[in-house]
Amino acid sequence: MKTVVSVIGKDAVGIIAKVSNICSDCNANILDITQSVLQDMFVMVMLTEIKDLNCTFVEFSDKMKNLGKENNLDIRVMHEDVFNSMHRI
């Protein structure tokens, strides 16, 4: 199972490290990552493998949301089932 993690906000040092630390703490494997800075806005999309999570998907998602709130970032975690369902309709 996979998730897409998106991060948008004002650029600052350590954003990738903070998001990656949560992935590591939860045992989510980062499969692919792309990031860009557009003027002073940071934008990142990360694909993670979550089959071996050591917490629930909801806990993983909540940790990312809380990180976003603490750092004035919009962080969203979307399960691959969302994308699979969209393409079945």
N, C-alpha and C positions, 0 to 999 in steps of 0.2 A: 504494500500500500504506500501511496505517495501523497505528499502535500505540496502546495505552492504557497510560499511565504512571500508576501509583498511588503516592502517597507518604503515609505515616502515621508520626507520631512526636510527640515533645514540641515544642511551638511554640518557634520561635527566629527571630530576624531573619535574612533572607537565603535562606530555603529556596527560595522561588520563583526567585530570581535564580540560585542555584547550579544548579538543575535546568534552567532556561532557558539558562544558559551552555553546558551540555553539549549541549543541542539545537542551539544556534547553532554550536558547534564542530563538530558532526557533520552539520550542514546538514539537520536535521530541522525541518520547519515546524510550529509550534504552531497547530493549527486551532481548538481550544476548550480552555478551562480552567475548572475550578470548584474552589474551595477554601473551607474552613471551619475555624474554630477552635472546638472543643467543649471548654469549660473550658480546660485547658491543652494539649489534644491538637490537632495540626495534621493535617488531612486534605485531600488534593488528588487530583484526577483530571484528567489532561491527555490530549487526543487529538492525536496528531502524524501528519503525513504524512512518510513515509520513502522515497519513491521516488527522491529525489535525495541519499541519504546518501553521505557521502564516506568511510565506513568500513562494515564489515559490520554486520549486525543484531546479531550476537553481541557485537561490540566495543561497540556503542552500549549494549546491555543491560548488559554488564560495567562500563562506565563509570558507569552509573546505580547499579548494585549497590555499586560501590566508594564512590561518593559517600554512599550510604546507610550503609555501614559506618563511614565517617569521621565521620559526623554523627549516629550513633545513630538512623537512620531506616530504615523498611522501604520500600524502593523496588523496585517490580516493573514490568517492561516486558513487555506481552503483545501479540504480533502479532495482527492482525485475523484471520488464518487460524484461530486458536484459537476465536474466536467463530463464525466461519463454519462450522467443523466441528461445533461443538456443536449448531448449529441444523439440520444435515443428518441427525443421528441420529434 
